[in-house]
Amino acid sequence: MPDLNKPTRTETVADTMQLTAEQRAIIQAPVTHVAITAVAGSGKTTTLAHRILHLLDNELSAQRILVLMFNRAAKLEFEKKLRKLAMGSDKPGQPLPEIRTYHAMGLRLYKRFIEEGYLEPFNPKILSEGEIQFQLWRLIREVAPEDLRSTLNRDKKEHIEKAEAILDISKAQLTDFELTFEQLDIQPKFSFLKDVAQLFEDWRQRESRISFADMLYEPVKCLQAHEPLRRLVRDKMDVVLVDEYQDTNEVQHQLLKYIAGSRARVTIVGDPDQTIYEFRGASTDFILKRFQEDFEDPAPFQLTWSFRYGHRAALAANHLIGHNKQRRDILCRAHQSTPSTTVEVLNSPDEAHAIARLLQQLAPASAAAGATTPVAILCRLWSQAVPIELALLANRMPYRIDENKGALNNREVRQVLNLLRATAANWSALPFETRSEIMLEVLRFPHVAVRDDILRGLTRSLARIDPAAPAQLEQIGLTKLTCKAQYGISSWQLSRIEGTLAALRAATLSSGSAATVLSQYITQTDLLSQLGASALTTEAADEKVNNVLGLYYYIKVLNLPVMDTLQHFDELRTEAGLGNGQRSGSDHRPAIVELTTIHKTKGLEWPTVVVAGFKDSVLPYRRSGQGAEAAGKPTDMEAERRLVYVGITRAKDSLYLSAPAPDSGTGAISPFIAEMDLEASLAAADVLESAAGEPAPKITTAVVERYFGLLNSEAVETGSSDASASRPRPSLLSRVISPLHR
Ligand SMILES: Nc1ncnc2c1ncn2[C@@H]1O[C@H](COP(=O)(O)OP(=O)(O)OP(=O)(O)O)[C@@H](O)[C@H]1O
């Protein structure tokens, strides 16, 4: 193995990049196992990229270096970073190592093991969460013990969620269902769910289907069982580097061990405060303990300076995360080369429009900032994004959102709009086929629990008559006497259809705004609880209900009659490029806003970040569980706090925390805002950034004192002014939007 202690070209690279001593130590470390713990924005990925160039410079072959990233977005970002760095080096065309996600790696091994005859070929259509939950519910109904049958429907979600947890955690931890059941501390009355998990696996194998989890689980189980396969995969690499190790689970840790064998030296890097995938079996144990146990004598390194955000964001993040008890108490601190970051609370009774207005004001500065997408709006749940996206569209703000997540493609949004169409003045002028389709959607919203083929026949008859007309069912010959014989539906189903049609009739006759019509219909059909009940999990129920509520609030602010509201939405569809049923974008302006969830932002950063939904029940997210056990379950505050920590540490120049206006009736402000201690954080940062260099802030906390102590005791490294110059701070972004809520 080459001697990597000798000074090399990387030092030159390091010098021009103004790398810190902490970073240089890692880049130039000898090729041993290495464990790096680092704070958010401290240049973990940047340092890994430099380390790779250093290794290549020292005659390690690119083919013998493997980089494992957590997800696709992080992989793409890293590829870009490495390519750019390589382009600036004196060997711009040199081959670069393979960068893979864990799952891509698992899938590659899976296919190889099929070729070797150890695994069966699988259907390329990967099982979705929805399909898995649907199958679990089918099996639960098949095998539930007699004494639980009477409450099975009521506790549907609880059963599905527990069965899914047994399945997921067993695959993530490589434990059998029995042990997982015990570890999850599930009540004995649910022990039949272990059989459900096994029956699901039998079904899955019969159908040759695999899930996302199986891409890792199956090959690792195979490796555990077969020595020839272990020989096949091990010792192929000299160096393996793994990012985001704080979110590693057992199956990933084992895969890493098998790939490394006794040859590869492994570098792991991560930030325990950014662990946000516990629900997939992730644990800080792997970065803090297990790696040290399973890989011989790893050299420990730390990255403690943030280059992403300034003192305000650093102090707010430190105050917040300091409330977690189960952590290593490390402060993140802004490097002196880092421009200051403004932190503001955006208090508003109408979050969506407040954010859209803010972005209108920031747009020129954002465009000038030159970043590909200079602003990110981060949500806890996708349903939060519905009214925000609509407000962005209404303000003609070019944005980007995950495929399939757009508000106008959202099922509940489409259903609300169809309901409004059914109550609109131009109903009878609509083509017959359109009316039938709309009636079908109305009878599914909430679902009247009639089979689809019967429902289709029924809605074709209903489409012929006026929704405002009384006694419509009689008009199409559907009465208590005829319903069974003619349509094969029960009296109970008939009463549901009657209920929906009565609500539709009342809505059609209403002279109020679209919001009044919708609100009447929601109340009369008990829509929200019906929607919640139809979902297979609590989170899915919350998303459905919040999709409707988000749209309702948007329509309420719009305050237009039904026809005008529908026209407004037609215009939004055109703006979104959906006019002809295809999403193409109405114009080709580059997106200045990325609308996404905090879970999707691993390793990413933006000049301006807006974290939405700082209100109780959203941050921290409290599931509206229906089963008695779920409802009483305390929210995992530490996990939610880590999520907010990840969100707020994505900002470079400006961070906005969107919260309800006090006493506006739009919800209580999230306790996390108080936990950030913004008063103390901002006052302390003012002192640190003042040219006069005041001795101490007027308001102080233990965190502020430690922060000052750290800055004072360790000389901040010099020579980083170029780094700060490379990222000028947009002046527009520093203005106060709304008074800081204390
Ligand atoms: N020595 C340095 N001087 C100036 N800027 C730096 C330095 N090192 C890294 N940066 C910049 O700091 C920012 C954060 O770096 P990077 O994304 O690598 O951090 P990270 O630790 O991987 O982040 P996260 O905690 O989100 O995973 C980037 O904009 C990067 O270019």
The ligand as an SDF file (V2000), in Angstrom:
LIG
                    3D

 31 33  0  0  0  0  0  0  0  0999 V2000
  -12.5290   24.8720    4.4800 N   0  0  0  0  0  0  0  0  0  0  0  0
  -13.6070   25.4100    3.9640 C   0  0  0  0  0  0  0  0  0  0  0  0
  -13.6790   26.7400    3.7420 N   0  0  0  0  0  0  0  0  0  0  0  0
  -14.7740   27.3130    3.2320 C   0  0  0  0  0  0  0  0  0  0  0  0
  -15.9060   26.6220    2.9260 N   0  0  0  0  0  0  0  0  0  0  0  0
  -15.8950   25.2930    3.1430 C   0  0  0  0  0  0  0  0  0  0  0  0
  -14.7780   24.6120    3.6540 C   0  0  0  0  0  0  0  0  0  0  0  0
  -15.0850   23.3080    3.7640 N   0  0  0  0  0  0  0  0  0  0  0  0
  -16.3690   23.1760    3.3390 C   0  0  0  0  0  0  0  0  0  0  0  0
  -16.8530   24.3640    2.9480 N   0  0  0  0  0  0  0  0  0  0  0  0
  -18.2040   24.6730    2.4630 C   0  0  0  0  0  0  0  0  0  0  0  0
  -19.0950   24.4460    3.5690 O   0  0  0  0  0  0  0  0  0  0  0  0
  -20.3450   23.9750    3.1130 C   0  0  0  0  0  0  0  0  0  0  0  0
  -20.6980   22.6760    3.8160 C   0  0  0  0  0  0  0  0  0  0  0  0
  -19.8740   21.6530    3.3170 O   0  0  0  0  0  0  0  0  0  0  0  0
  -20.4170   20.1750    3.1050 P   0  0  0  0  0  0  0  0  0  0  0  0
  -21.6770   20.1930    2.3320 O   0  0  0  0  0  0  0  0  0  0  0  0
  -19.2720   19.3640    2.6380 O   0  0  0  0  0  0  0  0  0  0  0  0
  -20.7530   19.8780    4.6350 O   0  0  0  0  0  0  0  0  0  0  0  0
  -21.3100   18.5710    5.3280 P   0  0  0  0  0  0  0  0  0  0  0  0
  -20.6070   18.4860    6.6140 O   0  0  0  0  0  0  0  0  0  0  0  0
  -21.1930   17.4110    4.4070 O   0  0  0  0  0  0  0  0  0  0  0  0
  -22.8270   18.9590    5.5370 O   0  0  0  0  0  0  0  0  0  0  0  0
  -23.9920   18.1180    6.2610 P   0  0  0  0  0  0  0  0  0  0  0  0
  -23.7660   18.2130    7.7130 O   0  0  0  0  0  0  0  0  0  0  0  0
  -25.2130   18.8300    5.8420 O   0  0  0  0  0  0  0  0  0  0  0  0
  -23.9130   16.7190    5.7350 O   0  0  0  0  0  0  0  0  0  0  0  0
  -20.2120   23.8280    1.6050 C   0  0  0  0  0  0  0  0  0  0  0  0
  -20.7650   24.9700    0.9970 O   0  0  0  0  0  0  0  0  0  0  0  0
  -18.7030   23.7580    1.3780 C   0  0  0  0  0  0  0  0  0  0  0  0
  -18.3240   24.2240    0.1020 O   0  0  0  0  0  0  0  0  0  0  0  0
  1  2  1  0
  2  3  1  0
  2  7  2  0
  3  4  2  0
  4  5  1  0
  5  6  2  0
  6  7  1  0
  6 10  1  0
  7  8  1  0
  8  9  2  0
  9 10  1  0
 10 11  1  0
 11 12  1  0
 11 30  1  0
 12 13  1  0
 13 14  1  0
 13 28  1  0
 14 15  1  0
 15 16  1  0
 16 17  2  0
 16 18  1  0
 16 19  1  0
 19 20  1  0
 20 21  2  0
 20 22  1  0
 20 23  1  0
 23 24  1  0
 24 25  2  0
 24 26  1  0
 24 27  1  0
 28 29  1  0
 28 30  1  0
 30 31  1  0
M  END
$$$$
